[in-house]
Amino acid sequence: MKRIIIALLAVVATINVSAQELRWGVAGGLNFANERAKAAGVKVSSDSYIGFQVGAKAEMDFSSYLIDGFYLEGSLLYNLKGGSYSGSHSNLGYLQLPVNLGYRLTFSGDVSLLGSLGPYVGLGVLGKDVEKVSGAKVKTDVFGTRLQRFDFGLNYKLGVEVWDKWQFYLGFEHSLLNLSKTKIEGSSSRTRVTNFYIGTAYMF
């Protein structure tokens, strides 16, 4: 995993030294996340948990490296995901860095279709299981106990850009790692988080 982080940081460094081809912006969105677990052969999937994401993004024109229309985008986001259960829910807040290779298909000077995919890394900075017990909320720390802090997965986006400024997109991301730290004797325990999101960005 250290090699993955180093590679992603190298991509960010490349973006920084290519400022003449760079666009900056702010981004945000609404999350519909699920926590999926498997233990002792039993699969459990939470109901959708509504969270949010907010942060900054950068895009670098990659036409000179590949063909016209390709770009590289990187974002630094606070991403609140989790899972909702009967009588309880999980708040999982990550500092997340997705790096996507994208393609822009321009229909006119004002409208373009965008599609991108790539990996992301996430570091858990806020994690709580919240349960109602006798009418009172009981909060339990998650990261370092039930779940590991580090996450790695894939991210897919499809959207439109208008007036070279506003972007509107749908996205999906999912963990590739087993996030569970829980050990059950005689069987394996797996936990992954998936997230469907609706987002927007304004590029300067």
C-alpha positions in Angstrom: 0.0 0.0 0.0 2.9 2.4 0.6 3.8 2.1 -3.1 0.3 3.0 -4.1 0.4 6.1 -1.9 3.8 7.1 -3.2 2.5 6.7 -6.8 -0.5 8.9 -6.2 1.6 11.6 -4.5 3.9 11.5 -7.6 0.8 12.1 -9.7 -0.1 15.1 -7.6 3.4 16.4 -7.8 3.2 16.2 -11.6 0.0 18.2 -11.5 1.7 20.9 -9.4 4.6 21.3 -11.9 2.3 21.6 -14.8 0.4 24.7 -13.7 0.0 26.1 -17.2 -2.3 23.1 -18.1 -4.1 23.2 -14.7 -7.6 24.1 -13.6 -8.7 24.4 -10.0 -12.1 24.1 -8.5 -14.3 23.3 -5.6 -16.5 20.2 -5.4 -19.3 18.8 -3.3 -21.9 16.1 -3.4 -24.5 13.9 -1.7 -23.6 10.4 -0.7 -25.8 7.2 -0.6 -23.5 4.7 1.1 -23.8 1.1 2.2 -21.7 -1.0 4.5 -21.4 -4.6 3.4 -20.2 -7.3 5.8 -19.7 -11.1 5.8 -18.9 -13.1 8.9 -19.2 -16.9 9.5 -20.6 -17.3 6.0 -23.5 -14.8 6.7 -23.8 -11.7 4.5 -25.2 -8.5 5.9 -25.8 -5.3 4.0 -26.9 -2.0 5.6 -29.6 0.4 4.4 -28.4 3.5 2.5 -26.7 6.0 4.7 -27.0 9.6 3.5 -23.8 11.6 3.9 -21.9 14.2 1.9 -18.5 15.1 0.4 -16.8 18.4 0.1 -13.4 19.6 -1.0 -11.2 20.9 -3.8 -10.2 19.4 -7.1 -7.7 20.0 -9.9 -7.8 19.0 -13.6 -4.8 18.8 -16.0 -5.2 18.6 -19.7 -3.7 15.4 -20.9 -4.2 15.9 -24.6 -0.5 16.4 -25.3 0.3 13.1 -23.6 -2.5 11.0 -25.1 -5.1 12.3 -27.5 -7.4 15.3 -27.6 -10.1 15.1 -24.9 -8.1 13.2 -22.2 -7.5 14.8 -18.8 -6.3 13.9 -15.3 -8.2 14.9 -12.2 -7.4 14.7 -8.6 -9.5 15.8 -5.6 -8.9 16.2 -1.9 -12.3 15.5 -0.1 -13.8 15.1 3.2 -16.1 12.1 2.5 -18.8 11.1 5.0 -20.0 7.5 4.4 -21.4 4.7 6.5 -24.3 2.4 7.0 -27.8 2.6 8.4 -29.3 -0.3 10.5 -32.5 -0.8 12.5 -31.9 1.3 15.7 -28.3 2.2 14.8 -26.0 3.7 12.1 -22.3 4.1 11.4 -20.7 7.5 10.6 -17.5 7.0 8.6 -15.6 10.2 7.8 -12.6 9.9 5.4 -10.1 12.3 4.1 -10.1 10.9 0.6 -7.8 11.4 -2.5 -9.3 10.1 -5.8 -7.2 10.3 -8.9 -9.1 9.7 -12.2 -8.2 9.6 -15.8 -11.0 11.1 -17.8 -12.2 11.9 -21.3 -14.2 15.0 -22.4 -16.4 14.8 -25.4 -17.4 18.3 -26.5 -20.7 18.7 -28.3 -20.5 22.5 -28.5 -18.6 25.4 -27.0 -20.9 25.3 -23.9 -21.6 21.6 -23.3 -19.3 18.6 -22.8 -19.8 15.0 -21.7 -17.4 13.8 -19.0 -16.4 10.2 -18.1 -13.6 9.2 -15.7 -12.3 6.4 -13.5 -9.4 5.7 -11.3 -8.3 4.7 -7.8 -8.7 6.4 -4.5 -7.1 6.3 -1.1 -8.8 7.2 2.1 -7.8 7.8 5.7 -10.5 7.5 8.4 -10.6 10.6 10.6 -14.0 10.2 12.1 -15.7 6.9 12.9 -18.6 6.3 15.2 -21.2 3.5 15.6 -24.3 5.2 17.0 -26.9 3.1 18.7 -30.0 3.9 20.7 -30.1 2.2 24.1 -33.1 2.9 26.4 -33.8 6.1 24.5 -30.2 7.4 24.7 -27.6 7.5 22.0 -24.5 5.4 22.7 -21.5 6.2 20.5 -18.6 3.8 20.0 -15.3 4.5 18.2 -14.9 2.5 15.0 -11.5 3.1 13.5 -8.7 1.0 15.1 -11.3 -1.3 16.8 -14.0 -2.5 14.4 -12.5 -1.1 11.2 -9.1 -0.2 9.9 -8.4 3.5 9.1 -6.9 3.0 5.6 -9.1 2.4 2.6 -8.3 1.9 -1.0 -10.7 1.4 -3.9 -12.0 2.4 -7.3 -14.0 5.4 -8.4 -16.2 5.9 -11.5 -17.9 9.1 -12.7 -20.1 10.2 -15.5 -21.4 13.8 -16.0 -21.6 17.0 -18.0 -19.8 20.3 -18.0 -21.5 23.5 -19.1 -19.9 26.9 -19.9 -16.4 25.4 -19.1 -17.3 26.1 -15.4 -20.0 24.0 -13.9 -19.8 20.2 -13.7 -22.6 17.9 -12.7 -22.0 14.2 -12.3 -23.1 10.8 -10.9 -20.4 8.5 -9.4 -19.9 5.2 -7.7 -17.0 4.1 -5.5 -16.2 0.8 -3.7 -13.5 -0.5 -1.4 -11.1 -3.1 -2.7 -9.7 -3.8 0.8 -11.2 -5.8 3.7 -11.8 -3.0 6.2 -12.7 -5.3 9.1 -10.5 -5.7 12.1 -12.9 -8.1 13.8 -11.7 -11.6 14.2 -14.0 -14.6 14.5 -12.5 -17.9 15.5 -12.7 -20.5 12.7 -14.0 -18.1 10.1 -13.1 -14.9 8.2 -14.8 -11.5 8.6 -15.0 -9.0 5.7 -16.3 -5.5 5.6 -16.4 -3.2 2.6 -18.1 0.2 1.9 -19.8 1.2 -1.3 -21.0 4.6 -2.2 -23.3 6.1 -5.0 -23.0 9.9 -5.1 -24.4 12.9 -6.9 -21.9 15.7 -7.2 -21.2 19.1 -8.6 -18.0 21.2 -9.1 -17.2 24.7 -10.1 -13.9 25.2 -12.0 -12.1 28.5 -12.0 
